[in-house]
Structure formats: structure tokens, C-alpha cells
Amino acid sequence: MFILISSLVSSVRAQSPLEYSVATPRPISPAEGTTTPSAQATQQQNPFLGSVPSRNTGTKLEVSLKDAIDRGLRYNLGLVESSQASADVRAERLRALSALLPQLSAEVRQGYEDISYKEVGLKLPAIPGVRAFASTTGGFGYQDARVGFTQSVYNAELRNQYRARKSDEQASILSVRDSRDVVVFAVGLAYMQVIASVARVETAKAQLASARELDQQTANQVKSEVAPEIDSLRAQVERQSAEQRLRDATNQVEKNKLALARIIGLAVDQEFALSEPLAYHPLSGMTLEAATEQALHSRADLRSAEASMEAAAFTARAEKAQRLPVLSVSADYGGGGANLGSFNQVYTISTNVSVPIYTGGRIRADIQQAQADLARREAEYKDLKGRVSYDVRVAWLDLTASDSAVKV
């Protein structure tokens, strides 16, 4: 990536500072990052233009390209958001795994009851000469302490849901890796835009010096009556235009530095200067076909899309598996009695089999929704694969043009 960034320097210098943008899922142009219509809207549109800013150090910093990239990888908002999103997906995978693992619980109860015979359907006949029986058992207490265990033995839905969440986690990891690449690209481009704008300032200064010299020379010629006064007016206008171009170029330098500061997490009032001028290095030893093949195998965004497609396939399988029987076991063991001294051993062991018979079309709807999501992700993956080849070809054309421009 460093070679690619370096090879773009010459072409960036030859272009308007607003003509280049970072190709990301959200189009990026560090020099055009604005707060219109609002800072929050800009942040939502492209978090890679923002950062978690640090404090002003009070001293002027010398920032190299490596320093800028390191700071971007630490403070850039897009990477922070991507990392936190990956943590959310990891939690979903752990939740899906939990449903497959044994569940242990402990329960202690202290109860007081007075059971009515009529409530339980027990009717005691009257015996002549004997006092009638009470209508309730009378109050009594009991204690119960148990350890419970449940385990899913066979549940195809849960197993496929876990596989889907595992693929989602892999996709999120690759997405974070892609976000790191985007940050490196954004920082490198913003760094080059500052260098290019500084070069334009030097060009504007040279043009101003030439315009001033021409203005002075024309003024002397008019004074000596060897040139018409209109030539002096033209020279003055040219000098004033050169002065304005210098002011505009200087202003653009400061704006580009602010854009770089926002991307790498520097305070907006932090003074800094770039310490590493970038030189042009032509790309050699690689062909277009080799570059395309390498991109198709190593681009993190493409591999993330492939993992997301696999997750959607497992989700579709999980929805279909809702029609299959579910087998689980549960057990508990402990003791119970009127008090601790009279505890007796108690336990329960059960096997449960659940078979869906009629769900009102819910399972069919879940399957159709999952299949639609799978079809969408497959289409997105194929489109992204074509986009990767397109990006490589466009970059190759830009490199060829840059190399030609430098030779000229």
C-alpha cells in the first residue's frame, strides 16, 4: 500500500486538491470533509473522516507518514466503530454457543402451605360418632434444595444458528481488517494532499515573484514612455491575481491540515508540520493480471462478504431445521424435608422430545425470509468481486498515467 500511495504523489500534485477522494464503502475526500448540513450528519455519512481527538500538547509536532498512520489506526472513528461492531458480533456468537452447552442451576426453597382438600378434589366421608375431619391439612412448612441440569441433545436449528454466528464473527474480523486498510488509505491520501497543497503554495510564490518583477518592469517602461499605460494595468492585474492565488493556496494548506488532523485524532488547534516529503517511486515487478489475482485473494472486504454469505446460508439451514424434532434432557438432584435434620434424597430425570405439528405458516415465512437474505448476500458478493477487479484496473490506469506524467 505504501508503494501505491507513493506512486500517486506526482499525479495528486498535478490535480486540483478537490479532485481526489478515497475509495471506500463510504466515499471519502479528506479535503472536502465539511460540517454541512451538520457535523453529526457528516460523521454518520463517513466515520473515517472523524476521530476521537486527543488534547493539544502545547508544542508543535513533527508528523511523519508512519506517525500519522499509527495515530489513525488508534484514534480514527471509523476503525473504533468497526471494532465495537465486531465485539457485538462476538457476543452474538457466544450467546449462540451458550444454547448448545449444558445449563446448571441451583435452587433453594422454603415453603409454607395449607392445602385444601376440596381444591385437590379430595372428599372425606363423615363417620358417625366421629368428629368431622378438617377441610384443610393445616399449616406446614418444608425446605427443598436442588441442583438442576439441562442439555440440548439434538437441535439442528441451534447448531446451524451457531455456525451462522461463527461465520458472522469471521466476517466482522475481516471487516475490521478492511477498516484498517481504509484508515491507512485515508491517512496516506490526506497526508499527500497536504504535501501537494504545500507544493502549490511554492508554485504560487514563484508566480507572484514573476508577476511582481513583470509589474515593476512594465512600470519602468511606462515611466520611460516606451510602453503604453495599458500594459502597466495588465501587469498590476496579473500581480494582484497572483497574490490572490497565493492566499487561496495558503488557505487550502490549512484546510488540508485540518482534514488530516481530524482523521488521525489531533486536536483542531494543534500545531504540526509534516516531516516526511514523499518521492515518486514507479511500481515495477507486477502485472495487471497478477495484481487482480492478488486482490481477489487478499482483499479483506471481499473475504468478509464471502463469510457473510456463508452465515446467511447457515441461517437458512437453521430456519429449515425448525421442522425437525428437538431432543433434550433435564435432571435435578437434591434433598427436601420439613427441616434440615429430616432431609430426604429427591431427584428428577426427564427426556423431552418436541415435534412441531402446526405453526400457522411461521416456519415457512422464516425460511422465505432467510432465503431472500441469502440471495441478496450472494448478489452483493458477486458485485463486490467485480468491483475489486474494477478498482484494480482503475488504479492501474492511474499508475500508468502518473508514470507518464512524471516522465514528461
C-alpha positions in Angstrom: 0.0 0.0 0.0 2.9 2.3 0.7 4.2 1.9 -2.9 0.7 2.7 -4.2 0.4 5.8 -2.1 3.9 7.0 -3.1 3.2 6.4 -6.7 0.1 8.7 -6.5 2.1 11.7 -5.2 3.0 13.2 -8.6 -0.5 12.9 -10.0 -2.0 14.4 -6.9 0.3 17.4 -7.2 -0.9 17.9 -10.8 -4.6 17.8 -9.9 -6.9 20.2 -8.1 -7.0 19.5 -4.3 -10.6 18.7 -4.6 -10.4 16.1 -7.4 -9.2 13.1 -5.4 -11.2 11.0 -3.0 -10.5 7.9 -1.0 -12.4 4.9 -2.5 -14.2 3.4 0.5 -17.6 1.9 1.1 -18.5 5.5 2.0 -16.8 7.9 -0.5 -14.1 9.8 1.3 -12.5 13.1 0.4 -10.4 14.4 3.4 -10.1 17.9 1.9 -13.8 18.2 1.4 -14.9 17.0 4.8 -17.4 19.6 5.9 -20.0 20.2 8.6 -22.7 20.9 6.1 -25.5 20.2 6.8 -24.3 19.2 10.3 -21.3 17.6 11.9 -23.4 14.7 13.1 -24.6 14.1 9.6 -21.1 14.1 8.2 -20.0 11.7 10.9 -22.8 9.3 10.1 -22.1 9.5 6.4 -18.4 8.7 6.7 -16.9 8.0 10.2 -13.5 7.5 8.6 -13.3 11.4 8.3 -13.6 11.7 12.1 -11.7 10.6 15.1 -11.5 10.6 18.9 -9.4 13.7 19.2 -6.5 14.0 21.7 -5.6 17.1 23.7 -3.4 19.9 22.4 0.2 19.2 23.5 1.1 22.9 23.5 4.1 22.3 21.3 4.5 22.0 17.5 4.6 18.4 16.4 6.6 16.9 13.6 4.4 14.2 12.0 5.8 11.6 9.6 3.7 9.4 7.4 4.3 6.5 9.8 3.3 8.6 12.8 0.1 9.7 11.0 -0.9 6.1 10.1 -0.2 4.9 13.7 -2.4 7.7 15.1 -5.1 7.0 12.5 -5.1 3.3 13.5 -5.5 4.3 17.1 -8.0 7.2 17.0 -9.9 7.1 13.8 -13.6 6.9 14.4 -14.4 4.5 11.5 -12.0 1.9 13.0 -13.3 2.4 16.5 -16.9 1.9 15.3 -15.8 -1.2 13.3 -14.0 -2.7 16.3 -17.0 -2.2 18.6 -19.4 -3.7 16.0 -17.1 -6.7 15.9 -17.4 -7.0 19.7 -21.2 -7.1 19.3 -21.0 -9.9 16.8 -18.6 -11.8 19.0 -21.2 -11.6 21.8 -23.8 -13.0 19.5 -21.6 -16.0 18.7 -21.1 -16.6 22.5 -24.8 -16.4 23.0 -25.5 -19.0 20.3 -22.8 -21.3 21.8 -24.4 -21.0 25.2 -27.6 -22.5 23.9 -25.7 -25.7 22.9 -23.8 -26.1 26.2 -25.2 -27.7 29.4 -27.0 -25.3 31.8 -26.5 -25.8 35.5 -28.5 -24.0 38.2 -29.1 -24.2 41.9 -32.4 -23.6 43.7 -33.3 -23.5 47.4 -36.9 -23.1 48.5 -38.5 -22.6 51.9 -42.3 -23.1 51.7 -45.3 -22.8 54.0 -48.6 -24.3 52.8 -52.1 -25.1 54.0 -53.7 -27.4 51.4 -57.5 -27.5 51.0 -58.9 -31.0 50.4 -61.6 -29.5 48.1 -59.0 -27.8 46.0 -57.4 -31.1 45.2 -60.7 -32.9 44.8 -60.5 -35.0 48.0 -63.7 -35.5 49.8 -63.6 -37.4 53.2 -66.8 -39.2 54.1 -68.3 -38.4 57.5 -68.1 -41.3 60.1 -71.0 -41.5 62.7 -69.9 -40.8 66.2 -66.6 -39.3 65.0 -66.0 -35.6 64.8 -65.9 -34.3 61.2 -62.5 -34.1 59.5 -60.9 -30.6 59.0 -61.3 -29.2 55.5 -57.6 -28.5 55.1 -54.4 -30.2 56.0 -53.4 -27.5 58.4 -50.3 -25.3 58.0 -47.0 -27.0 57.5 -43.6 -26.0 56.2 -40.9 -27.7 54.1 -37.5 -27.0 52.6 -36.1 -28.1 49.3 -32.6 -27.6 47.8 -31.6 -28.9 44.3 -29.1 -28.6 41.6 -30.6 -28.6 38.1 -29.1 -29.6 34.8 -30.5 -29.2 31.2 -28.8 -30.2 27.9 -29.9 -30.0 24.3 -29.0 -33.4 22.8 -30.2 -32.7 19.2 -31.4 -29.4 17.9 -30.4 -28.8 14.3 -31.7 -25.2 14.4 -29.4 -24.2 17.3 -26.4 -25.9 15.7 -26.9 -24.1 12.4 -27.5 -20.8 14.2 -24.2 -21.2 16.0 -22.4 -21.9 12.7 -24.1 -18.8 11.3 -22.9 -16.6 14.2 -19.4 -18.1 13.9 -19.3 -17.1 10.2 -20.7 -13.6 11.2 -17.8 -13.3 13.6 -15.3 -14.2 11.0 -16.9 -11.6 8.7 -16.7 -8.9 11.4 -13.0 -9.7 12.0 -12.3 -9.3 8.3 -14.4 -6.1 8.3 -12.1 -4.7 11.0 -9.1 -5.6 8.9 -10.7 -3.8 5.9 -11.4 -0.8 8.1 -7.7 -0.7 9.0 -6.8 -0.7 5.3 -9.3 2.2 4.7 -7.7 4.2 7.5 -4.2 3.7 6.1 -5.5 4.8 2.7 -7.4 7.8 4.0 -4.4 8.9 6.2 -2.0 8.4 3.3 -4.2 10.4 0.9 -4.8 13.2 3.4 -1.0 13.4 4.1 -0.3 13.6 0.3 -3.0 16.3 -0.1 -1.1 18.5 2.5 2.2 17.9 0.6 0.5 18.7 -2.7 -1.0 21.9 -1.3 2.3 23.0 0.1 3.9 22.5 -3.3 1.1 24.6 -4.8 2.0 27.4 -2.3 5.6 27.3 -3.5 4.4 27.5 -7.1 2.1 30.4 -6.3 5.0 32.2 -4.6 7.2 31.7 -7.7 4.3 33.0 -9.9 3.9 36.0 -7.6 7.6 36.8 -7.7 7.5 36.7 -11.5 4.3 38.8 -11.6 5.9 41.4 -9.3 9.0 41.5 -11.4 6.9 42.0 -14.6 4.8 44.7 -12.9 7.9 46.6 -11.9 9.5 46.2 -15.3 6.3 47.4 -17.0 6.0 50.3 -14.7 9.6 51.4 -15.5 8.8 51.1 -19.3 5.7 53.2 -18.9 7.6 55.7 -16.9 10.2 55.8 -19.7 7.4 56.2 -22.2 8.5 53.1 -24.1 5.3 51.1 -23.3 1.6 52.1 -23.2 -0.1 52.5 -19.8 -2.5 49.7 -20.5 0.5 47.3 -20.2 1.0 48.6 -16.7 -2.6 47.9 -15.8 -2.4 44.4 -17.2 0.7 43.7 -15.1 -0.9 45.1 -12.0 -4.0 42.9 -12.5 -1.7 39.9 -13.0 0.2 40.7 -9.8 -3.0 41.0 -7.8 -4.3 37.8 -9.3 -1.0 36.0 -8.3 -1.4 37.4 -4.8 -4.9 36.1 -4.5 -3.8 32.7 -5.8 -1.1 32.6 -3.1 -3.7 33.4 -0.4 -6.0 30.7 -1.8 -3.2 28.1 -1.9 -2.2 29.0 1.7 -5.7 28.7 2.8 -6.0 25.3 1.2 -2.9 24.1 3.0 -4.5 24.9 6.4 -7.8 23.3 5.4 -6.0 20.1 4.3 -4.0 20.1 7.5 -7.3 20.3 9.5 -8.7 17.4 7.5 -5.6 15.3 8.3 -5.8 16.3 11.9 -9.4 15.2 12.1 -8.6 11.8 10.6 -5.6 11.0 12.8 -7.1 12.3 16.1 -5.1 15.5 16.6 -6.8 18.5 18.2 -8.0 21.0 15.7 -5.9 23.7 17.3 -2.8 21.5 17.5 0.1 23.0 15.5 2.0 20.4 13.5 4.2 20.1 10.4 4.8 17.2 8.0 8.3 15.8 8.5 8.4 13.3 5.6 8.4 14.5 2.0 7.2 11.7 -0.3 9.1 10.9 -3.5 7.7 9.2 -6.6 8.5 5.5 -6.9 7.3 3.7 -10.0 5.6 0.3 -9.5 7.6 -2.5 -11.0 7.6 -6.2 -11.0 3.9 -6.6 -11.2 1.4 -7.1 -14.0 -2.3 -6.2 -14.1 -3.3 -9.9 -14.1 -1.1 -10.6 -11.0 -2.5 -7.5 -9.2 -6.0 -8.6 -9.9 -5.4 -12.1 -8.7 -3.8 -10.9 -5.5 -6.6 -8.5 -4.8 -9.2 -11.2 -5.3 -7.4 -13.4 -2.8 -6.3 -10.8 -0.2 -8.9 -8.0 -0.1 -10.5 -8.2 3.4 -13.8 -6.7 2.3 -14.3 -9.4 -0.3 -13.4 -12.1 2.2 -15.8 -10.5 4.7 -18.6 -10.6 2.1 -17.9 -14.2 1.5 -18.1 -15.0 5.2 -21.4 -13.1 5.4 -22.7 -15.2 2.5 -21.8 -18.4 4.4 -23.5 -17.0 7.5 -26.7 -16.4 5.6 -26.6 -20.0 4.2 -26.3 -21.4 7.7 -29.2 -19.2 8.8 -31.3 -20.6 6.0 -30.5 -24.1 7.1 -31.4 -23.2 10.7 -34.8 -21.9 9.7 -35.5 -25.1 7.7 -34.4 -27.2 10.7 -37.3 -25.8 12.8 -39.4 -28.6 11.2 -37.2 -31.3 12.7 -37.7 -32.9 16.2 -35.8 -31.5 19.2 -34.4 -33.8 21.8 -33.2 -32.6 25.2 -32.7 -34.0 28.7 -33.1 -32.4 32.1 -32.4 -33.5 35.6 -32.2 -32.2 39.2 -30.8 -33.7 42.4 -31.0 -32.6 46.0 -32.9 -33.0 49.2 -36.1 -32.0 50.8 -38.0 -32.2 54.1 -39.6 -30.4 57.0 -36.2 -29.2 58.2 -32.5 -29.8 57.6 -32.4 -32.7 60.0 -35.1 -34.6 58.2 -33.9 -34.1 54.6 -34.6 -36.9 52.1 -32.9 -37.5 48.8 -35.0 -36.2 45.8 -34.2 -36.2 42.1 -35.9 -35.9 38.7 -34.7 -37.2 35.4 -36.6 -36.5 32.2 -36.1 -36.7 28.4 -38.1 -34.3 26.2 -38.9 -34.6 22.6 -40.6 -31.8 20.8 -42.0 -32.0 17.3 -43.7 -29.0 15.6 -47.0 -30.0 14.1 -48.7 -26.8 13.1 -47.2 -23.3 13.4 -49.6 -21.3 11.3 -47.0 -20.8 8.5 -44.4 -19.2 10.8 -41.7 -21.6 9.8 -42.4 -21.2 6.1 -42.2 -17.4 6.5 -38.9 -17.7 8.3 -37.4 -19.9 5.6 -38.5 -17.5 2.8 -37.0 -14.5 4.7 -33.7 -16.4 5.2 -33.5 -17.4 1.6 -34.2 -13.9 0.4 -31.3 -12.6 2.7 -29.1 -15.4 1.3 -29.9 -14.4 -2.3 -29.2 -10.7 -1.5 -25.8 -11.5 0.0 -24.8 -13.7 -2.9 -25.6 -10.9 -5.3 -23.6 -8.4 -3.2 -20.7 -10.8 -3.1 -20.6 -11.2 -6.9 -21.0 -7.5 -7.3 -18.1 -6.8 -4.9 -16.0 -9.3 -6.7 -16.5 -7.4 -9.9 -15.9 -4.1 -8.1 -12.5 -5.4 -6.9 -11.4 -6.1 -10.4 -12.7 -2.7 -11.4 -10.7 -1.0 -8.6 -7.5 -2.7 -9.6 -7.9 -1.7 -13.3 -8.7 1.9 -12.4 -5.7 2.0 -10.1 -3.5 0.5 -12.8 -4.7 3.1 -15.3 -3.9 5.9 -12.7 -0.5 4.5 -12.1 0.3 4.3 -15.8 -0.9 7.9 -16.2 1.2 9.0 -13.2 4.3 7.3 -14.5 3.8 9.0 -17.9 3.3 12.4 -16.3 6.5 12.1 -14.2 8.5 11.2 -17.3 7.1 14.2 -19.2 
